[in-house]
Amino acid sequence: MIENTSLRQWIYAAAFAFGLLHGISATAEESAADQNDGLTIEGDSAVFLQAQNSIEYSGNVVAFMNGMRINGDRVLVQMSDDRVERITTSGQPASFWQEQSGSTEDTTARAETIVYLPSSGLLELVGGASLIQAGNEVRSALIRYNLIERQLDARGDKETSERVRMQLSIPASATDTNPSAP
C-alpha cells in the first residue's frame, strides 16, 4: 500500500491521464453528465500541473472529444472532481471540427484561442474567429457558440473596428418556392 500522499496523487494523476488517452467518441447532444466520457489528446509533450489540477500539452496538439476535434500549438485541460472542466487551445490559428449527425455539413471553426466547456457545451472563439456550419459563415473578434442548444453570439472589437460579418447560404429551392421574393 502506498503511504506517501504525493506519490499516491501522482500515480492517480498518471492513471487519470492514461485513461484520458483511451477515451471513446460520443455526440455533443449527450447529457451534461456524460460530456466527459471520451477525451483523447496527442501532443509532442505533456506536463501534469498538480497544484492547478490540470495537464498542459504542447507541440502539434490534437484533442478528440464527443465527436469533436480541436487542434492547436498548446492545449490546457483543467479538471475538477475528476472531470474535465475546461479545455483551452491556442494556436496560429487553433482549429475546431465537429461532425454533425444526420448532416453532410460539419461545423468548423478557427481562432487564436478556443475554449470549450464540456458541461455546458459552450465553445468560445477569441481573436480572428470564424465559424462555418451548413454553408453559413460568421467572422468576428469573439464568437460564443452553444453546441447543445445551437445558439450563437458574435461580437466585434471596438478597438480594432472589427465588425461581425455573416455570410448566409440560401438554398436555391428556397427562392424558387416564393415567387414574390426580391
C-alpha positions in Angstrom: 0.0 0.0 0.0 1.3 3.4 -0.9 1.7 5.6 2.2 3.1 8.8 0.6 0.2 11.1 -0.3 2.2 13.0 -3.1 3.3 9.7 -4.7 -0.3 8.4 -4.5 -1.7 11.6 -6.1 1.0 11.4 -8.8 0.1 7.8 -9.6 -3.6 8.8 -9.6 -2.9 11.6 -12.0 -0.9 9.4 -14.3 -3.6 6.8 -14.3 -6.2 9.5 -15.0 -4.1 10.9 -17.9 -3.7 7.4 -19.2 -7.4 6.9 -19.0 -7.9 10.2 -20.9 -5.8 8.9 -23.8 -8.0 5.9 -24.3 -11.4 7.6 -24.3 -14.3 6.7 -26.7 -16.2 9.0 -29.1 -19.7 10.3 -28.2 -22.0 13.0 -29.6 -22.3 16.6 -28.4 -26.0 16.1 -27.7 -25.4 13.7 -24.9 -26.5 14.8 -21.4 -24.1 17.0 -19.5 -23.4 14.2 -17.1 -21.9 12.2 -20.0 -20.0 15.0 -21.6 -16.5 13.9 -20.4 -16.7 10.3 -21.3 -14.3 10.4 -24.3 -11.2 12.5 -24.4 -8.1 11.6 -26.3 -5.2 14.1 -26.6 -1.9 13.8 -28.5 0.9 16.2 -28.5 4.7 16.5 -28.5 4.8 16.9 -24.7 2.5 16.9 -21.7 3.0 18.2 -18.2 0.8 17.5 -15.2 0.4 20.6 -13.0 -0.8 19.0 -9.8 -1.3 22.3 -7.9 -3.7 23.6 -10.7 -5.2 20.1 -11.3 -4.5 20.5 -15.0 -2.5 18.9 -17.8 -0.7 21.1 -20.4 0.0 19.7 -23.8 2.3 21.4 -26.3 3.5 20.9 -29.9 1.1 20.0 -32.6 -1.7 19.1 -30.2 -4.8 17.3 -31.3 -7.7 16.6 -28.9 -10.7 14.4 -29.7 -13.8 14.6 -27.5 -17.5 13.8 -28.2 -17.3 13.7 -32.0 -15.1 16.9 -32.0 -11.5 17.5 -32.9 -9.5 20.5 -31.6 -6.0 21.3 -33.0 -3.5 23.9 -31.7 0.0 24.6 -30.6 -0.9 24.4 -26.9 -3.9 22.7 -25.0 -4.6 23.2 -21.3 -7.0 20.7 -19.8 -8.4 21.9 -16.4 -10.1 19.3 -14.2 -12.4 19.4 -11.2 -13.6 16.5 -9.2 -12.1 14.0 -11.7 -13.9 15.6 -14.7 -12.8 17.8 -17.5 -14.0 21.3 -16.7 -12.3 23.4 -19.4 -10.2 22.9 -22.5 -8.2 25.9 -23.7 -6.5 25.7 -27.0 -4.2 28.3 -28.6 -2.6 28.4 -32.0 -1.9 30.4 -35.1 -4.7 29.7 -35.5 -6.3 26.9 -33.4 -9.0 25.0 -35.2 -12.1 23.1 -34.2 -14.2 20.5 -36.1 -17.4 18.7 -35.1 -19.3 16.1 -37.0 -23.0 16.9 -37.4 -25.0 13.7 -37.0 -27.6 13.3 -39.8 -26.0 16.1 -41.9 -23.3 16.2 -44.5 -22.2 19.7 -43.3 -19.8 19.6 -40.4 -19.1 22.5 -38.1 -15.6 24.0 -38.4 -14.1 27.0 -36.5 -10.8 28.8 -36.3 -9.4 31.4 -33.8 -6.3 32.3 -31.9 -7.8 30.9 -28.7 -10.6 28.3 -28.5 -12.2 27.5 -25.1 -14.5 24.5 -24.7 -16.6 23.9 -21.6 -17.9 20.3 -21.8 -20.5 20.6 -19.0 -22.4 23.4 -20.8 -21.4 22.7 -24.4 -20.1 26.2 -24.8 -17.4 26.9 -27.4 -15.7 30.3 -27.2 -13.6 31.6 -30.1 -11.3 34.6 -29.4 -9.2 36.5 -31.9 -9.8 36.4 -35.6 -12.6 34.0 -35.0 -14.6 32.2 -37.7 -17.3 29.6 -37.5 -18.8 27.7 -40.5 -21.8 25.5 -40.4 -24.1 24.3 -43.1 -22.6 26.7 -45.6 -23.1 29.7 -43.3 -20.1 31.6 -42.0 -19.6 34.0 -39.1 -16.4 36.1 -38.6 -15.7 38.4 -35.7 -13.3 39.1 -32.9 -15.3 36.9 -30.4 -17.8 34.1 -31.1 -19.6 32.2 -28.4 -21.5 29.1 -29.7 -23.5 26.7 -27.6 -23.0 23.3 -29.3 -26.0 21.7 -27.5 -28.6 24.5 -28.0 -27.1 25.7 -31.3 -27.1 29.3 -30.2 -24.6 31.8 -31.4 -23.4 35.2 -30.0 -20.8 37.1 -32.0 -19.1 40.4 -31.0 -16.9 42.8 -32.9 -13.9 44.7 -31.4 -14.3 48.4 -31.0 -10.6 49.0 -30.6 -9.7 47.4 -34.0 -13.1 48.4 -35.6 -13.6 44.7 -36.4 -17.3 44.1 -37.0 -19.3 40.9 -37.1 -19.7 39.5 -40.6 -22.1 36.8 -41.6 -22.4 35.1 -44.9 -25.5 33.1 -45.2 -26.1 30.3 -47.7 -29.6 30.4 -49.1 -30.6 27.2 -50.9 -31.8 27.7 -54.5 -35.0 25.8 -53.7 -36.0 28.3 -51.0 -36.0 31.2 -53.5 -37.8 29.1 -56.1 -40.8 28.3 -53.9 -41.5 32.0 -53.1 -42.1 33.9 -56.4 -42.6 37.2 -54.7 -39.2 37.2 -53.1 -36.9 40.0 -54.4 
